Amino acid sequence: MTTTLRPDGAEEAAANKGRTRRWHIMVNGHPVGGLRTTAWPRDGFCPGEIGELEVTEGRRRGRGTVAVLAAEEVLRSWGCTRVDVTVPAEAAAGLQLAHALGYTERMRNMIKPLAELPQLPTGLTDRRIGPEQYPDWERAAVEGYRQELIDSGLGAAEATAKSEHDHRHALPAGPDTPDTVLRQLLDADGNVLGCIWVALRQATMPDGRPLAWVMLVEAAPEHRGRGHGRTLMRIAERECLAAGVHDLGLNVFADNGVAIRLYESLGYRVTRRVLSKPLL
């Protein structure tokens, strides 16, 4: 039997000047499932994604494997240098397939439903990051994200381009961007202990409720190991509840065991894993 991809409609434009196309998975001319390929060219680099993979007929016959390999060839022809796949936490077979094809976990998504209004530890306060603090904060945030991307496996040039692009897109009006929380944690002497950045309406839950997202949480290097990351997450949860948002999510890089253990202790649970593979 021969497994191939056949276009399921015309190629479409994707967000941020990208391109996307839906494909039928065919076996001897008969449709047995589908998938989508997407690419986002930017500044000389082109990461890609394979999504919406579903085999509806004849599972466990290697059809998903062949379809993913064919989708990788599509993305190569589109100029992609890396491909990502997102696997739901409950999809054990999907995770096994990704590992078998050489994908490695780069990050995971975690979500927590919010109910109880958290309190800050005695002696600590927080303040908004306003126009005076924003330029220095932004420079540090862009560089910190760039380094995280490099540590997760991206090349330096691609990490630089992605970090700068993502910050421009997420904060078009700087500290005045709507539905954005930017706050610093302070001690009793006014020293900055860390910062938190939350997008209050980053996405929508299946039932229509807004989903907030932690874009950045960071304790100052000289104040790490003192529980300030936990306090910053409490600030994020407080701000969400004050805005009427009751679900908070985040990304965490797979090699950041300290952060993963913190989020798990706070009640966050994995919902999806993002795995990547270079396209050579």
C-alpha positions as MATLAB code, in Angstrom:
seq = 'MTTTLRPDGAEEAAANKGRTRRWHIMVNGHPVGGLRTTAWPRDGFCPGEIGELEVTEGRRRGRGTVAVLAAEEVLRSWGCTRVDVTVPAEAAAGLQLAHALGYTERMRNMIKPLAELPQLPTGLTDRRIGPEQYPDWERAAVEGYRQELIDSGLGAAEATAKSEHDHRHALPAGPDTPDTVLRQLLDADGNVLGCIWVALRQATMPDGRPLAWVMLVEAAPEHRGRGHGRTLMRIAERECLAAGVHDLGLNVFADNGVAIRLYESLGYRVTRRVLSKPLL';
ca = [
       0.000    0.000    0.000;
       1.169    3.539   -0.787;
       0.555    6.396    1.655;
       0.695    9.921    0.239;
      -0.599   13.432    0.901;
      -3.157   15.144   -1.334;
      -4.145   18.819   -0.937;
      -7.458   19.385    0.830;
      -8.178   22.772   -0.693;
      -5.979   25.686   -1.679;
      -3.016   27.005    0.271;
      -4.009   29.815    2.641;
      -2.297   32.722    4.346;
      -1.370   32.170    7.997;
      -0.735   34.686   10.756;
       2.383   36.854   10.587;
       2.826   36.446    6.804;
       2.904   32.666    7.052;
       1.448   30.000    4.794;
      -0.671   26.962    5.645;
      -2.370   24.068    3.880;
      -4.601   21.198    4.883;
      -3.842   17.752    3.432;
      -5.672   14.446    3.051;
      -3.706   11.348    4.024;
      -4.290    8.930    1.146;
      -3.707    5.166    0.886;
      -3.969    3.893   -2.678;
      -6.133    6.906   -3.533;
      -8.459    6.446   -0.551;
      -8.585    9.124    2.234;
      -7.711    7.740    5.667;
      -7.054   10.946    7.625;
      -5.542   14.391    7.407;
      -3.034   16.923    8.708;
      -1.998   20.555    8.280;
       1.371   22.108    7.480;
       2.153   25.704    8.432;
       5.244   27.877    7.985;
       6.154   31.317    9.334;
       9.005   32.917    7.375;
      10.786   35.678    9.295;
      14.118   37.449    8.976;
      15.700   34.723    6.893;
      14.399   31.819    8.994;
      11.325   29.684    8.530;
      10.088   27.473   11.377;
       7.273   25.124   10.454;
       4.566   23.141   12.191;
       2.650   19.930   11.566;
      -0.778   20.006   13.198;
      -4.281   18.547   13.139;
      -2.890   15.057   12.506;
      -5.622   12.425   12.505;
      -5.735    8.908   11.116;
      -9.387    7.934   10.863;
      -9.011    4.528    9.225;
      -6.439    1.770    9.676;
      -4.591    2.976   12.748;
      -1.406    1.272   13.950;
      -0.362    0.511   10.385;
       2.340    3.176   10.121;
       0.139    5.606    8.209;
       0.710    8.419   10.686;
       4.471    7.903   10.477;
       4.539    8.072    6.686;
       2.203   11.087    6.675;
       4.406   13.036    9.092;
       7.515   12.262    7.035;
       5.696   13.456    3.914;
       4.624   16.632    5.725;
       8.255   17.261    6.678;
       9.131   17.137    2.973;
       6.432   19.732    2.266;
       7.912   22.026    4.907;
      11.420   21.535    3.532;
      10.135   22.609    0.116;
       8.708   25.712    1.793;
      12.152   26.571    3.155;
      11.582   25.499    6.769;
      14.639   24.711    8.867;
      12.784   23.362   11.914;
       9.430   21.673   12.497;
       7.328   21.650   15.661;
       4.518   19.326   16.676;
       2.140   19.884   19.589;
       0.922   16.789   21.412;
      -1.964   16.860   23.952;
      -0.978   15.536   27.364;
      -3.385   12.608   27.082;
      -2.191   11.529   23.593;
       0.319    8.851   24.568;
       0.390    7.386   21.057;
       1.119   10.781   19.526;
       3.994   11.344   21.920;
       5.411    7.923   21.139;
       5.212    8.642   17.400;
       6.997   11.979   17.780;
       9.820   10.413   19.782;
      10.186    7.599   17.243;
      10.603   10.169   14.449;
      13.367   12.033   16.264;
      11.402   14.872   17.855;
      12.535   16.069   21.273;
      10.440   17.924   23.828;
      11.217   21.638   23.803;
       8.506   23.012   26.046;
       5.225   22.165   27.713;
       1.996   24.070   28.322;
       0.470   24.055   31.803;
      -2.861   25.491   33.020;
      -4.465   26.116   36.408;
      -8.076   27.051   37.247;
      -8.082   30.001   39.655;
     -10.440   30.385   42.590;
      -8.753   31.588   45.785;
      -7.331   35.114   45.933;
      -3.651   34.732   46.938;
      -1.869   36.937   49.473;
       1.687   38.267   49.270;
       4.255   37.509   51.997;
       4.680   40.170   54.680;
       7.165   42.899   53.753;
       6.818   42.536   49.986;
       4.891   44.789   47.619;
       4.499   45.123   43.864;
       4.151   47.957   41.384;
       3.248   48.446   37.733;
       6.074   48.603   35.197;
       5.385   52.023   33.711;
       7.005   54.130   30.982;
      10.043   54.916   33.154;
      10.871   51.299   33.952;
       9.758   49.794   30.643;
      12.801   50.406   28.344;
      15.259   48.680   30.701;
      12.772   45.916   31.425;
      12.149   45.330   27.714;
      15.846   45.064   26.857;
      16.378   42.519   29.617;
      13.232   40.585   28.679;
      14.159   40.314   25.002;
      17.678   39.138   25.831;
      16.452   36.695   28.470;
      13.940   35.141   26.067;
      16.610   34.942   23.375;
      18.886   32.998   25.695;
      16.064   30.648   26.708;
      15.404   29.906   23.044;
      19.076   29.169   22.431;
      19.162   26.911   25.478;
      16.109   25.064   24.113;
      17.918   24.241   20.865;
      17.389   27.187   18.481;
      20.320   28.760   16.672;
      21.485   32.174   17.867;
      20.271   34.094   14.806;
      16.854   32.414   14.790;
      16.492   32.954   18.541;
      17.305   36.661   18.156;
      14.784   37.102   15.347;
      12.053   35.223   17.205;
      12.589   37.043   20.496;
      12.455   40.486   18.897;
       9.456   39.554   16.716;
       7.450   38.013   19.557;
       7.928   41.011   21.837;
       6.927   43.481   19.112;
       3.808   41.437   18.406;
       2.811   40.913   22.048;
       3.468   44.461   23.305;
       2.634   46.829   20.425;
       1.888   49.701   22.843;
       4.588   48.838   25.374;
       3.394   49.146   28.979;
       0.045   50.520   27.761;
      -0.842   47.427   25.706;
      -4.462   46.503   26.572;
      -5.154   43.418   28.718;
      -1.532   43.293   29.811;
      -0.109   42.962   33.323;
       3.480   44.137   33.847;
       4.543   44.255   37.490;
       7.693   44.228   39.604;
       8.077   42.662   43.046;
       9.753   44.898   45.650;
      11.167   44.369   49.128;
      10.725   46.791   52.031;
      13.703   48.873   50.812;
      12.352   49.221   47.298;
      14.764   46.735   45.712;
      13.399   44.968   42.629;
      13.209   41.245   43.370;
      11.670   40.129   40.069;
       8.969   40.760   37.494;
       5.862   39.185   35.994;
       4.217   39.688   32.577;
       0.737   38.317   31.928;
      -1.485   38.569   28.848;
      -4.960   38.547   30.377;
      -6.825   37.326   27.293;
      -4.279   35.363   25.333;
      -6.708   32.661   24.204;
     -10.134   31.146   24.853;
     -11.007   27.967   26.741;
     -13.272   25.383   25.036;
     -16.287   26.717   26.942;
     -15.596   30.297   25.831;
     -13.941   31.578   28.995;
     -10.833   33.754   28.558;
      -7.456   32.163   29.181;
      -4.670   34.332   30.573;
      -1.049   33.486   29.890;
       2.187   34.041   31.804;
       4.519   35.499   29.197;
       7.438   36.012   31.585;
       8.155   35.346   35.253;
      11.636   36.035   36.511;
      13.305   36.537   39.857;
      16.330   38.860   39.805;
      19.537   36.760   39.666;
      20.830   38.027   42.993;
      17.532   37.195   44.722;
      16.894   33.698   43.388;
      16.318   30.700   45.608;
      14.216   32.667   48.105;
      10.701   31.825   46.934;
      10.154   34.967   44.873;
       9.089   32.979   41.806;
       6.189   31.596   43.840;
       5.281   35.112   44.992;
       5.366   36.425   41.422;
       2.992   33.675   40.356;
       0.667   34.696   43.166;
       0.712   38.246   41.808;
      -0.193   36.880   38.363;
      -3.104   34.906   39.793;
      -4.315   37.912   41.784;
      -4.282   40.139   38.697;
      -6.186   37.549   36.676;
      -8.910   37.218   39.289;
      -9.159   41.009   39.599;
      -9.784   41.148   35.840;
     -12.421   38.407   36.003;
     -10.209   35.757   34.399;
     -10.258   32.353   36.119;
      -7.802   30.278   34.080;
      -4.074   30.923   33.825;
      -1.620   29.087   31.569;
       2.074   29.186   30.816;
       4.905   27.708   28.766;
       7.905   26.164   30.466;
      10.986   24.816   28.717;
      11.378   21.095   29.183;
      14.882   21.364   30.658;
      13.810   23.810   33.395;
      13.145   21.274   36.118;
      13.117   23.863   38.905;
      10.318   25.852   37.257;
       8.336   22.722   36.395;
       8.408   21.581   40.028;
       7.318   25.060   41.179;
       4.337   25.142   38.822;
       3.307   21.615   39.739;
       3.405   22.543   43.437;
       1.122   25.509   42.695;
      -1.455   23.283   41.012;
      -0.581   23.729   37.326;
      -1.039   20.642   35.151;
       0.404   19.779   31.748;
      -2.057   20.152   28.860;
       0.239   19.962   25.807;
       3.850   19.229   24.917;
       5.713   20.955   22.072;
       8.381   18.836   20.385;
      10.838   19.973   17.715;
      13.080   18.530   15.052;
      15.619   20.190   12.746;
      14.949   19.809    9.032;
      18.351   19.149    7.520;
];
